[in-house]
């Protein structure tokens, strides 16, 4: 499906390192591991064969591959550090293209028995892409296969991978979208089965009432067959499960207990809001290229991509008032050191929205880099007036006051204290990456990316763009037509409210008219003639005389009736056991413990649905992030077994107590 989310993990500039890796297909990987570096965050020194101003990702990667092939482990190590230098200078949070290539190299090393170097390579991949979950899952897998005793370390890497997966907007929204669809499908299946269970329970009563009302001498099984025939008709018309549920609930609503009516009403209340639920779910599964969300995230997290810039430029031409995209183009150009272009984009944003404090702050950064400190201060102060709680602006004013010739140390410290109060972790993370040395030794790229703090597009804005996609209606209607055939997307809420009102009206009939009940002893339907206090009982006349009054009945008749009741009850028990083994919760609901049985069935079906759609209905991100498929299956399978055992145990315990 073209409109499915295409994750960035394997789609951006991946061809270059993969092609370079092909050079080594027929060459063994030599050992070049060194001691794993500590958590030092200072920028590594550039190797002698390149300077900071001439370093290029692709050129350095070629040098790295050549060093490996030549078995020059010292040079290979230096080149990897050089790659980190480029990342540092350019301000790229992640360089996933090369991290994923390193993971492939690590697999080859591990297959050749060189586990030490394989682990070293994965650690470098983590260093190059600290925000990408796949590198953490790769390390957890590596340790699981080679050092299974390091269980806490393995769990820690898995936890970090899951944490970064949830922090990724594209992955998180797709996870939520799949979860909502799984819940929706589970609820639809659960309510369908719930209605079928109640149909099995109450159709004999309805058949008995029809037989009495029309005075037809027709057996009950005929009415049961007639209802089954109607269900076949619905299925043949391809109307979907929703019509089946409506038909069964309306036809039998008068026989439902209070709890059963509440659950049925809850289903229709869910249907009232389901169009909004499906619409938002659909938007989260749409391709973010329709809104340039994916490209915007890329600019924040990853290195420069010509494709990304072109798509953003095209989008800005066709959507000239899209401030978020124009702002992102300013971020991209500033990150590359193209300050005049960045200035142009930021000024355009400010012309569209004079209170855009993020653009004001970032424009101040442009002038700071150009050493025009007066202009920088002007825009910083404008941004601070609009949003005084911006940690970035306060930190930049702190830095500015230290850089000016007539610097004010006390004023600077006030801004720094304020910044630390507003976002201590953000400030700490940034200062940990500050360049080393005096301001005279700072390189141009240091000043561009490592001295002052830029504002980025917030997660709430990105999520809002995803949820407001103009293409949502088409996809959501498609999903709706598959799940709820026969009911239009637009009319569902109104129909649900109508059914709720009709159900309430039918429920009032139970207080005014007499309907059949099922005898608690023999299970046969019986009809009381009035609603007097004496006749509000749960047994038919025969069983009432035999099992309650115990008088006025021939002993042989009593013995025969008892034998028939016991034989029938034993058959019903066997049937309920068999069906409950296949569908946990069935027997519990049938016996009248509705809430407990429905919860068991709901949990069981949710785990089954997740196993059936383990890779997702549209795109499921856990596999793409590197989370092992078998582990994902194992999690839901264990949950399935736990729910199954608990539900079966509860069923058999309750059976013995009755």
Secondary structure in CASP SS format (residue, H / E / C, confidence):
PFRMAT SS
TARGET T0000
AUTHOR 0000-0000-0000
METHOD secondary structure of the structure
MODEL  1
X C 1.00
X C 1.00
X C 1.00
X E 1.00
X C 1.00
X C 1.00
X C 1.00
X H 1.00
X H 1.00
X H 1.00
X C 1.00
X C 1.00
X C 1.00
X H 1.00
X H 1.00
X H 1.00
X H 1.00
X H 1.00
X H 1.00
X H 1.00
X H 1.00
X H 1.00
X C 1.00
X C 1.00
X C 1.00
X C 1.00
X C 1.00
X C 1.00
X C 1.00
X C 1.00
X C 1.00
X C 1.00
X C 1.00
X C 1.00
X C 1.00
X C 1.00
X C 1.00
X C 1.00
X C 1.00
X C 1.00
X C 1.00
X C 1.00
X C 1.00
X C 1.00
X C 1.00
X C 1.00
X C 1.00
X C 1.00
X C 1.00
X C 1.00
X C 1.00
X C 1.00
X C 1.00
X C 1.00
X C 1.00
X C 1.00
X H 1.00
X H 1.00
X H 1.00
X H 1.00
X H 1.00
X H 1.00
X H 1.00
X H 1.00
X H 1.00
X H 1.00
X H 1.00
X H 1.00
X H 1.00
X C 1.00
X C 1.00
X C 1.00
X H 1.00
X H 1.00
X H 1.00
X H 1.00
X H 1.00
X H 1.00
X H 1.00
X H 1.00
X H 1.00
X H 1.00
X H 1.00
X H 1.00
X H 1.00
X H 1.00
X H 1.00
X H 1.00
X H 1.00
X H 1.00
X C 1.00
X C 1.00
X C 1.00
X E 1.00
X C 1.00
X H 1.00
X H 1.00
X H 1.00
X H 1.00
X H 1.00
X H 1.00
X H 1.00
X H 1.00
X H 1.00
X H 1.00
X H 1.00
X H 1.00
X H 1.00
X H 1.00
X H 1.00
X H 1.00
X C 1.00
X C 1.00
X C 1.00
X H 1.00
X H 1.00
X H 1.00
X H 1.00
X H 1.00
X H 1.00
X H 1.00
X H 1.00
X H 1.00
X H 1.00
X H 1.00
X H 1.00
X H 1.00
X H 1.00
X E 1.00
X C 1.00
X C 1.00
X C 1.00
X H 1.00
X H 1.00
X H 1.00
X H 1.00
X H 1.00
X H 1.00
X H 1.00
X H 1.00
X H 1.00
X H 1.00
X H 1.00
X H 1.00
X H 1.00
X H 1.00
X C 1.00
X C 1.00
X C 1.00
X C 1.00
X H 1.00
X H 1.00
X H 1.00
X H 1.00
X H 1.00
X H 1.00
X H 1.00
X H 1.00
X H 1.00
X H 1.00
X H 1.00
X H 1.00
X H 1.00
X H 1.00
X H 1.00
X H 1.00
X H 1.00
X C 1.00
X H 1.00
X H 1.00
X H 1.00
X H 1.00
X H 1.00
X H 1.00
X H 1.00
X H 1.00
X H 1.00
X H 1.00
X H 1.00
X H 1.00
X H 1.00
X H 1.00
X H 1.00
X H 1.00
X H 1.00
X H 1.00
X H 1.00
X H 1.00
X H 1.00
X H 1.00
X H 1.00
X H 1.00
X H 1.00
X H 1.00
X H 1.00
X H 1.00
X H 1.00
X H 1.00
X H 1.00
X H 1.00
X H 1.00
X H 1.00
X H 1.00
X H 1.00
X H 1.00
X H 1.00
X H 1.00
X H 1.00
X H 1.00
X H 1.00
X H 1.00
X H 1.00
X H 1.00
X H 1.00
X C 1.00
X C 1.00
X C 1.00
X C 1.00
X C 1.00
X H 1.00
X H 1.00
X H 1.00
X H 1.00
X H 1.00
X H 1.00
X H 1.00
X H 1.00
X H 1.00
X H 1.00
X H 1.00
X H 1.00
X H 1.00
X H 1.00
X H 1.00
X H 1.00
X H 1.00
X C 1.00
X C 1.00
X C 1.00
X C 1.00
X H 1.00
X H 1.00
X H 1.00
X H 1.00
X H 1.00
X H 1.00
X H 1.00
X H 1.00
X H 1.00
X H 1.00
X H 1.00
X H 1.00
X H 1.00
X H 1.00
X H 1.00
X C 1.00
X C 1.00
X H 1.00
X H 1.00
X H 1.00
X H 1.00
X H 1.00
X H 1.00
X H 1.00
X H 1.00
X H 1.00
X H 1.00
X H 1.00
X H 1.00
X H 1.00
X H 1.00
X H 1.00
X H 1.00
X H 1.00
X H 1.00
X H 1.00
X H 1.00
X H 1.00
X H 1.00
X H 1.00
X H 1.00
X H 1.00
X H 1.00
X H 1.00
X H 1.00
X E 1.00
X C 1.00
X H 1.00
X H 1.00
X H 1.00
X C 1.00
X C 1.00
X H 1.00
X H 1.00
X H 1.00
X H 1.00
X H 1.00
X H 1.00
X H 1.00
X H 1.00
X H 1.00
X E 1.00
X C 1.00
X C 1.00
X C 1.00
X H 1.00
X H 1.00
X H 1.00
X H 1.00
X H 1.00
X H 1.00
X H 1.00
X H 1.00
X H 1.00
X H 1.00
X H 1.00
X H 1.00
X H 1.00
X C 1.00
X C 1.00
X C 1.00
X C 1.00
X H 1.00
X H 1.00
X H 1.00
X H 1.00
X H 1.00
X H 1.00
X H 1.00
X H 1.00
X H 1.00
X H 1.00
X H 1.00
X H 1.00
X H 1.00
X H 1.00
X C 1.00
X C 1.00
X H 1.00
X H 1.00
X H 1.00
X H 1.00
X H 1.00
X H 1.00
X H 1.00
X H 1.00
X H 1.00
X H 1.00
X H 1.00
X H 1.00
X H 1.00
X H 1.00
X C 1.00
X C 1.00
X C 1.00
X C 1.00
X H 1.00
X H 1.00
X H 1.00
X H 1.00
X H 1.00
X H 1.00
X H 1.00
X H 1.00
X H 1.00
X H 1.00
X H 1.00
X H 1.00
X H 1.00
X C 1.00
X C 1.00
X C 1.00
X H 1.00
X H 1.00
X H 1.00
X H 1.00
X H 1.00
X H 1.00
X H 1.00
X H 1.00
X H 1.00
X H 1.00
X H 1.00
X H 1.00
X H 1.00
X H 1.00
X C 1.00
X C 1.00
X C 1.00
X C 1.00
X H 1.00
X H 1.00
X H 1.00
X H 1.00
X H 1.00
X H 1.00
X H 1.00
X H 1.00
X H 1.00
X H 1.00
X H 1.00
X H 1.00
X H 1.00
X C 1.00
X C 1.00
X C 1.00
X C 1.00
X C 1.00
X H 1.00
X H 1.00
X H 1.00
X H 1.00
X H 1.00
X H 1.00
X H 1.00
X H 1.00
X H 1.00
X H 1.00
X H 1.00
X H 1.00
X H 1.00
X H 1.00
X C 1.00
X H 1.00
X H 1.00
X H 1.00
X H 1.00
X H 1.00
X H 1.00
X H 1.00
X H 1.00
X C 1.00
X C 1.00
X C 1.00
X C 1.00
X C 1.00
X C 1.00
X C 1.00
X H 1.00
X H 1.00
X H 1.00
X C 1.00
X C 1.00
X H 1.00
X H 1.00
X H 1.00
X H 1.00
X H 1.00
X H 1.00
X C 1.00
X C 1.00
X C 1.00
X C 1.00
X C 1.00
X C 1.00
X C 1.00
X C 1.00
X C 1.00
X H 1.00
X H 1.00
X H 1.00
X H 1.00
X H 1.00
X H 1.00
X H 1.00
X H 1.00
X H 1.00
X C 1.00
X C 1.00
X C 1.00
X C 1.00
X H 1.00
X H 1.00
X H 1.00
X H 1.00
X H 1.00
X H 1.00
X H 1.00
X H 1.00
X H 1.00
X H 1.00
X H 1.00
X H 1.00
X C 1.00
X C 1.00
X C 1.00
X C 1.00
X C 1.00
X C 1.00
X C 1.00
X C 1.00
X H 1.00
X H 1.00
X H 1.00
X H 1.00
X H 1.00
X H 1.00
X H 1.00
X H 1.00
X H 1.00
X H 1.00
X H 1.00
X H 1.00
X H 1.00
X H 1.00
X H 1.00
X H 1.00
X H 1.00
X H 1.00
X C 1.00
X C 1.00
X C 1.00
X C 1.00
X C 1.00
X C 1.00
X C 1.00
X E 1.00
X E 1.00
X C 1.00
X C 1.00
X C 1.00
X C 1.00
X C 1.00
X C 1.00
X E 1.00
X E 1.00
X C 1.00
X C 1.00
X C 1.00
X C 1.00
X C 1.00
X C 1.00
X H 1.00
X H 1.00
X H 1.00
X C 1.00
X C 1.00
X C 1.00
X C 1.00
X C 1.00
X H 1.00
X H 1.00
X H 1.00
X H 1.00
X H 1.00
X H 1.00
X H 1.00
X H 1.00
X H 1.00
X C 1.00
X C 1.00
X C 1.00
X C 1.00
X C 1.00
X H 1.00
X H 1.00
X H 1.00
X H 1.00
X H 1.00
X H 1.00
X H 1.00
X H 1.00
X H 1.00
X H 1.00
X H 1.00
X H 1.00
X H 1.00
X H 1.00
X H 1.00
X H 1.00
X H 1.00
X H 1.00
X H 1.00
X H 1.00
X H 1.00
X H 1.00
X H 1.00
X H 1.00
X H 1.00
X H 1.00
X H 1.00
X H 1.00
X C 1.00
X C 1.00
X C 1.00
X H 1.00
X H 1.00
X H 1.00
X H 1.00
X H 1.00
X C 1.00
X C 1.00
X C 1.00
X H 1.00
X H 1.00
X H 1.00
X H 1.00
X H 1.00
X H 1.00
X H 1.00
X H 1.00
X H 1.00
X H 1.00
X H 1.00
X H 1.00
X H 1.00
X H 1.00
X H 1.00
X H 1.00
X H 1.00
X H 1.00
X H 1.00
X C 1.00
X C 1.00
X C 1.00
X C 1.00
X C 1.00
X C 1.00
X C 1.00
X C 1.00
X H 1.00
X H 1.00
X H 1.00
X H 1.00
X C 1.00
X C 1.00
X C 1.00
X C 1.00
X H 1.00
X H 1.00
X H 1.00
X H 1.00
X H 1.00
X H 1.00
X H 1.00
X H 1.00
X H 1.00
X H 1.00
X H 1.00
X H 1.00
X H 1.00
X H 1.00
X H 1.00
X H 1.00
X H 1.00
X H 1.00
X H 1.00
X H 1.00
X H 1.00
X H 1.00
X H 1.00
X H 1.00
X H 1.00
X H 1.00
X H 1.00
X H 1.00
X H 1.00
X C 1.00
END
